[in-house]
Amino acid sequence: MQKKFDGYLLVTDMDGTLLSDKGKISRANKEAIAYFMNEGGRFTIATGRMTPSAKNVVYPLHINFPAILYNGCKIYDYEKNQTLYQSFLEDERKKIVEVLKKEQPYLGIELYIDENVYIYKSCKYSYRFSRQGYDVIREIKPEVWERNWTKVLLIGEEEEIDYLEGIFHETYDKGLVIRSGARYLEIVPQYSTKGAALNYLTNLYDIDHSKVIAVGDNMNDIDLLENAAYGFCVANGAKRLLDRARHFAPSNNENAIAYVIKWIEEKNFSTM
């Protein structure tokens, strides 16, 4: 017998969208997600986080579709403990961090390699890892430069990152950079975005595009929302995303995912 959400795929960003400002998933969101999956829907996350960090969130939810990690650089199936896709930063772009360290002394620079974080240059925001219980590596040995890098995270004050984002391509590098937060700018492999990863998955699993819904809050979600049939920006989203979004949901502190699932249910019912 056909279930209510058969064929639907719901993809949500984590921080600032699925998670509240306290880093929690509300009971209403948990219950709505369980209901959505029990009624045939496919649910997953699209996040800038690493595999172990995202695992802490997805395991209690028992998501039933591969997750998009590192802002699209990796696709991982937590049910099968299997990597479906992974891209790495182009070798010739690694030297950017040396230049940035010299020319932008305010920046924090972090290298994401083999599910580890290397602090290439610390800043006042580097302490966040100790609060989250993550181990970081502060010694950058020569062999690090020979390994595969997933991404580079640049951290600074919002106005500093605004300025850097504006001059980056002209001054430093023509490759892909993603604004993943007010204080974050990421150097990532070319063509590795959440939206590209979503397209990869919908093609791999032959999902009807008209039944793909995405939810996000920041500019690293823009092509995720634009590549979905219905892209929702939460009320607390970045102004640039709010200006471009086609659909809107309550804030991350007001059960945004439960709202979107109710919207899908009402839309689906109205077309039956």
C-alpha positions as CSV (number, residue, x, y, z in Angstrom):
1,M,0.0,0.0,0.0
2,Q,1.3,3.4,-0.9
3,K,2.4,5.6,2.0
4,K,1.7,9.3,2.4
5,F,5.3,10.5,1.6
6,D,6.4,7.9,-0.8
7,G,8.9,9.4,-3.3
8,Y,9.6,12.5,-1.3
9,L,13.1,13.6,-0.2
10,L,13.6,16.2,2.5
11,V,17.1,17.5,3.0
12,T,18.0,20.0,5.7
13,D,21.0,21.9,6.9
14,M,21.9,21.3,10.5
15,D,23.3,24.3,12.3
16,G,20.9,27.2,12.3
17,T,18.2,25.1,10.7
18,L,17.5,21.6,12.2
19,L,19.4,22.5,15.4
20,S,18.2,25.2,17.7
21,D,20.5,28.0,18.9
22,K,21.3,25.6,21.8
23,G,22.4,22.9,19.4
24,K,19.4,20.7,20.1
25,I,16.7,19.1,18.0
26,S,13.3,19.9,19.3
27,R,10.8,17.2,20.2
28,A,8.4,18.5,17.6
29,N,11.1,18.2,14.9
30,K,12.1,14.7,16.1
31,E,8.5,13.5,16.0
32,A,7.8,15.1,12.6
33,I,10.9,13.5,11.1
34,A,10.0,10.1,12.4
35,Y,6.4,10.5,11.1
36,F,7.8,11.6,7.7
37,M,10.1,8.5,7.4
38,N,7.5,6.1,8.7
39,E,5.1,7.3,6.0
40,G,7.6,6.6,3.2
41,G,9.6,9.8,3.1
42,R,13.4,9.9,2.7
43,F,15.1,12.3,5.1
44,T,18.8,13.4,5.4
45,I,21.1,16.3,6.3
46,A,23.4,18.6,4.3
47,T,26.0,20.1,6.5
48,G,29.5,21.6,6.6
49,R,30.4,19.3,9.4
50,M,32.8,16.3,9.4
51,T,31.5,12.7,9.4
52,P,32.0,12.0,13.1
53,S,30.5,15.4,14.2
54,A,27.4,14.9,12.0
55,K,27.0,11.3,13.3
56,N,26.2,12.6,16.7
57,V,23.1,14.2,15.3
58,V,22.0,11.7,12.7
59,Y,22.2,8.5,14.7
60,P,19.4,9.3,17.1
61,L,17.2,10.3,14.1
62,H,18.0,7.1,12.2
63,I,18.0,9.0,8.9
64,N,17.2,6.8,5.9
65,F,19.2,8.4,3.1
66,P,22.9,9.3,2.6
67,A,24.1,12.5,4.2
68,I,25.8,15.4,2.5
69,L,28.9,16.4,4.5
70,Y,31.7,19.1,4.3
71,N,29.3,21.3,2.3
72,G,29.1,18.8,-0.5
73,C,32.7,17.4,-0.6
74,K,31.5,14.1,0.8
75,I,28.4,11.9,0.7
76,Y,28.2,9.3,3.4
77,D,25.7,6.5,4.0
78,Y,25.4,6.2,7.8
79,E,23.2,3.1,7.5
80,K,25.9,1.2,5.6
81,N,28.9,3.0,7.0
82,Q,29.9,3.7,3.4
83,T,31.3,6.7,1.5
84,L,29.5,7.2,-1.8
85,Y,31.4,10.2,-3.0
86,Q,34.4,12.3,-1.9
87,S,36.3,15.2,-3.5
88,F,39.5,16.8,-2.4
89,L,41.0,20.2,-2.7
90,E,43.2,20.7,-5.8
91,D,46.9,20.4,-4.9
92,E,47.8,23.7,-6.5
93,R,45.4,25.5,-4.3
94,K,47.0,24.4,-1.0
95,K,49.6,27.2,-1.2
96,I,46.9,29.8,-0.7
97,V,47.0,29.2,3.1
98,E,50.7,30.2,3.3
99,V,49.9,33.5,1.5
100,L,46.8,34.2,3.6
101,K,48.8,33.5,6.8
102,K,51.2,36.3,5.8
103,E,48.8,38.8,4.4
104,Q,45.8,38.4,6.6
105,P,47.2,38.0,10.1
106,Y,43.7,38.3,11.8
107,L,42.5,35.0,10.1
108,G,42.2,31.6,11.8
109,I,43.0,28.9,9.3
110,E,42.0,25.3,9.7
111,L,42.8,22.3,7.4
112,Y,40.3,19.4,7.2
113,I,42.2,16.2,6.4
114,D,41.1,12.6,6.9
115,E,38.4,13.5,9.4
116,N,40.9,15.5,11.5
117,V,41.2,19.3,12.0
118,Y,44.7,20.8,11.7
119,I,45.1,24.3,13.2
120,Y,47.4,26.0,10.7
121,K,46.8,29.4,12.3
122,S,44.9,29.8,15.5
123,C,42.5,32.6,16.4
124,K,40.2,33.3,19.3
125,Y,37.5,31.1,17.8
126,S,39.7,28.0,17.7
127,Y,38.7,27.3,21.3
128,R,35.3,26.1,20.1
129,F,36.7,22.6,19.6
130,S,37.5,22.1,23.2
131,R,33.9,23.0,24.1
132,Q,32.6,20.5,21.6
133,G,35.0,17.7,22.7
134,Y,36.9,17.5,19.4
135,D,40.6,16.7,19.2
136,V,42.6,19.0,16.9
137,I,46.2,18.8,15.6
138,R,48.3,21.8,16.0
139,E,51.6,20.4,14.6
140,I,51.7,20.8,10.8
141,K,54.3,18.2,9.7
142,P,55.7,18.3,6.1
143,E,53.8,15.2,5.1
144,V,50.5,17.0,5.7
145,W,51.1,18.9,2.4
146,E,51.2,15.6,0.5
147,R,47.9,14.3,1.9
148,N,44.4,14.8,0.5
149,W,42.7,17.9,2.0
150,T,38.9,18.0,2.1
151,K,38.6,21.8,2.7
152,V,40.2,24.8,4.3
153,L,38.1,26.9,6.8
154,L,39.0,30.6,7.2
155,I,37.7,32.3,10.4
156,G,37.4,35.9,11.4
157,E,35.1,38.7,12.4
158,E,32.1,39.1,10.2
159,E,33.3,42.4,8.6
160,E,36.7,40.9,8.0
161,I,35.2,37.9,6.3
162,D,32.9,40.2,4.3
163,Y,36.0,42.0,3.0
164,L,38.0,38.8,2.3
165,E,35.1,37.3,0.4
166,G,34.9,40.4,-1.8
167,I,38.5,40.4,-2.8
168,F,39.3,36.6,-2.7
169,H,38.9,35.7,-6.4
170,E,40.7,38.8,-7.6
171,T,43.5,38.6,-5.1
172,Y,44.1,35.0,-4.1
173,D,42.4,32.2,-6.1
174,K,39.8,31.7,-8.8
175,G,38.5,28.4,-7.4
176,L,35.4,27.8,-5.4
177,V,34.9,29.4,-2.0
178,I,31.7,29.2,0.1
179,R,30.4,31.5,2.8
180,S,29.2,29.1,5.4
181,G,28.5,31.5,8.2
182,A,29.0,35.1,9.3
183,R,32.5,34.4,10.4
184,Y,33.4,31.5,8.1
185,L,34.7,31.3,4.5
186,E,35.6,27.9,3.1
187,I,38.0,27.0,0.3
188,V,36.6,23.8,-1.2
189,P,37.2,21.6,-4.3
190,Q,35.8,23.0,-7.5
191,Y,32.2,22.0,-8.1
192,S,31.8,20.6,-4.6
193,T,28.6,22.2,-3.2
194,K,25.5,21.0,-1.3
195,G,23.5,21.5,-4.5
196,A,25.9,19.5,-6.6
197,A,25.8,16.7,-4.0
198,L,22.0,16.8,-4.0
199,N,21.9,16.4,-7.8
200,Y,24.3,13.5,-7.5
201,L,22.0,11.7,-5.1
202,T,18.8,12.4,-6.9
203,N,20.3,11.0,-10.1
204,L,21.8,8.0,-8.3
205,Y,18.5,7.1,-6.7
206,D,16.3,8.2,-9.6
207,I,14.2,10.6,-7.4
208,D,11.5,12.7,-8.9
209,H,12.7,16.3,-8.8
210,S,9.2,17.6,-8.1
211,K,9.3,15.8,-4.8
212,V,12.6,17.2,-3.5
213,I,12.5,19.7,-0.7
214,A,15.4,21.4,1.0
215,V,15.8,23.7,4.0
216,G,18.7,26.0,5.0
217,D,19.8,29.2,6.6
218,N,23.0,30.5,5.0
219,M,24.8,31.1,1.7
220,N,26.3,27.7,1.7
221,D,22.7,26.5,1.3
222,I,21.8,28.6,-1.7
223,D,22.4,26.1,-4.5
224,L,20.9,23.3,-2.3
225,L,17.6,25.3,-2.1
226,E,17.8,26.3,-5.8
227,N,18.4,22.7,-6.9
228,A,15.4,21.4,-5.0
229,A,11.9,21.7,-6.3
230,Y,11.0,23.6,-3.1
231,G,13.7,25.4,-1.2
232,F,12.9,26.9,2.2
233,C,14.9,29.5,4.1
234,V,14.3,29.7,7.9
235,A,13.3,33.0,9.4
236,N,16.7,33.3,11.1
237,G,18.5,32.9,7.8
238,A,21.2,35.2,6.3
239,K,19.7,38.2,4.6
240,R,21.3,37.2,1.3
241,L,19.5,33.9,1.4
242,L,16.2,35.3,2.5
243,D,16.3,37.7,-0.4
244,R,16.7,34.8,-2.9
245,A,14.6,32.1,-1.3
246,R,11.2,31.1,-2.8
247,H,9.7,29.5,0.3
248,F,10.0,30.4,4.0
249,A,9.8,28.5,7.3
250,P,9.9,29.6,11.0
251,S,13.2,30.0,12.7
252,N,15.4,27.2,13.9
253,N,14.0,27.8,17.4
254,E,10.4,27.3,16.2
255,N,10.3,23.8,14.8
256,A,11.2,24.7,11.2
257,I,11.4,21.1,10.0
258,A,8.1,20.1,11.6
259,Y,6.6,23.1,9.7
260,V,8.0,22.0,6.4
261,I,6.8,18.4,6.8
262,K,3.3,19.7,7.6
263,W,3.5,21.9,4.5
264,I,4.5,18.8,2.4
265,E,1.6,16.8,3.9
266,E,-0.9,19.6,3.1
267,K,0.5,20.0,-0.4
268,N,0.4,16.3,-1.1
269,F,-3.2,16.0,0.3
270,S,-4.4,18.9,-1.9
271,T,-3.1,17.2,-5.0
272,M,-4.6,13.8,-4.3
